[in-house]
Amino acid sequence: MRHRKAGRQLRRTSEQKLALMRGLATSLIEHEAVETTEAKAKELRPFVEKLITKAKEGTLHARRLASRHVRKRETADKLFQEIGPRYASRAGGYTRILKTGHRKGDGAEMARIELIEG
């Protein structure tokens, strides 16, 4: 039974899913847009938005909490020095998901998740 288990499993263990989310979040912060499957994009959105909210705080504690998930120093610096201040006056909704059609190989629904202009 899956009672009270929110979120998508993505056919992975919890450790694999966390590693996937960390990798996708790092790529999204670095490039400000990522194309992936629709399910992964929908699962990534709250993960990244929580990181951006921490970056808006800008405290040392927030940086340490965010560095759990963003392991690259340059990416963490970009998150706290560029992306956090960009959304300082915004209450939420930092990302946009655009559907891009089906993948050629297996027909999976693809989507582009990107950071919106601040």
Contacts in CASP RR format, 6 or more apart in sequence:
PFRMAT RR
TARGET T0000
AUTHOR 0000-0000-0000
METHOD contacts of the structure
MODEL  1
MRHRKAGRQLRRTSEQKLALMRGLATSLIEHEAVETTEAKAKELRPFVEK
LITKAKEGTLHARRLASRHVRKRETADKLFQEIGPRYASRAGGYTRILKT
GHRKGDGAEMARIELIEG
7 43 0 8 1.000
8 39 0 8 1.000
8 42 0 8 1.000
8 43 0 8 1.000
9 17 0 8 1.000
10 17 0 8 1.000
10 20 0 8 1.000
10 39 0 8 1.000
10 40 0 8 1.000
10 43 0 8 1.000
12 20 0 8 1.000
17 43 0 8 1.000
20 40 0 8 1.000
21 43 0 8 1.000
21 44 0 8 1.000
21 47 0 8 1.000
21 69 0 8 1.000
22 69 0 8 1.000
22 70 0 8 1.000
22 71 0 8 1.000
24 34 0 8 1.000
24 36 0 8 1.000
24 40 0 8 1.000
24 44 0 8 1.000
24 47 0 8 1.000
25 44 0 8 1.000
25 47 0 8 1.000
25 48 0 8 1.000
25 51 0 8 1.000
25 69 0 8 1.000
25 70 0 8 1.000
26 70 0 8 1.000
26 71 0 8 1.000
26 72 0 8 1.000
26 75 0 8 1.000
27 34 0 8 1.000
28 34 0 8 1.000
28 44 0 8 1.000
28 48 0 8 1.000
28 95 0 8 1.000
28 113 0 8 1.000
28 114 0 8 1.000
28 115 0 8 1.000
29 48 0 8 1.000
29 51 0 8 1.000
29 70 0 8 1.000
29 75 0 8 1.000
29 78 0 8 1.000
29 79 0 8 1.000
29 83 0 8 1.000
30 72 0 8 1.000
30 75 0 8 1.000
30 78 0 8 1.000
32 114 0 8 1.000
32 115 0 8 1.000
33 112 0 8 1.000
33 113 0 8 1.000
33 114 0 8 1.000
33 115 0 8 1.000
34 41 0 8 1.000
34 44 0 8 1.000
34 112 0 8 1.000
34 113 0 8 1.000
34 114 0 8 1.000
35 100 0 8 1.000
35 110 0 8 1.000
35 111 0 8 1.000
35 112 0 8 1.000
36 44 0 8 1.000
36 110 0 8 1.000
36 111 0 8 1.000
36 113 0 8 1.000
37 103 0 8 1.000
37 108 0 8 1.000
37 109 0 8 1.000
37 110 0 8 1.000
37 111 0 8 1.000
38 97 0 8 1.000
38 99 0 8 1.000
38 108 0 8 1.000
38 109 0 8 1.000
38 110 0 8 1.000
38 111 0 8 1.000
39 109 0 8 1.000
41 97 0 8 1.000
41 111 0 8 1.000
41 112 0 8 1.000
41 113 0 8 1.000
42 97 0 8 1.000
42 111 0 8 1.000
44 113 0 8 1.000
45 95 0 8 1.000
45 97 0 8 1.000
45 113 0 8 1.000
47 69 0 8 1.000
48 94 0 8 1.000
48 95 0 8 1.000
48 113 0 8 1.000
49 92 0 8 1.000
49 93 0 8 1.000
49 94 0 8 1.000
49 95 0 8 1.000
51 66 0 8 1.000
51 69 0 8 1.000
51 70 0 8 1.000
51 79 0 8 1.000
52 79 0 8 1.000
52 83 0 8 1.000
52 84 0 8 1.000
52 87 0 8 1.000
52 94 0 8 1.000
53 92 0 8 1.000
54 62 0 8 1.000
54 63 0 8 1.000
54 65 0 8 1.000
54 66 0 8 1.000
55 62 0 8 1.000
55 66 0 8 1.000
55 79 0 8 1.000
55 80 0 8 1.000
55 83 0 8 1.000
55 84 0 8 1.000
56 84 0 8 1.000
56 85 0 8 1.000
56 87 0 8 1.000
56 88 0 8 1.000
58 80 0 8 1.000
58 84 0 8 1.000
63 76 0 8 1.000
63 80 0 8 1.000
66 76 0 8 1.000
66 79 0 8 1.000
66 80 0 8 1.000
67 76 0 8 1.000
70 76 0 8 1.000
70 79 0 8 1.000
83 115 0 8 1.000
86 118 0 8 1.000
87 94 0 8 1.000
87 118 0 8 1.000
90 118 0 8 1.000
93 116 0 8 1.000
94 115 0 8 1.000
94 116 0 8 1.000
95 113 0 8 1.000
95 114 0 8 1.000
95 115 0 8 1.000
95 116 0 8 1.000
96 113 0 8 1.000
96 114 0 8 1.000
96 115 0 8 1.000
96 116 0 8 1.000
97 111 0 8 1.000
97 112 0 8 1.000
97 113 0 8 1.000
98 111 0 8 1.000
98 112 0 8 1.000
98 113 0 8 1.000
98 114 0 8 1.000
99 109 0 8 1.000
99 110 0 8 1.000
99 111 0 8 1.000
100 110 0 8 1.000
100 111 0 8 1.000
100 112 0 8 1.000
101 109 0 8 1.000
101 110 0 8 1.000
102 108 0 8 1.000
102 109 0 8 1.000
102 110 0 8 1.000
103 109 0 8 1.000
103 110 0 8 1.000
END
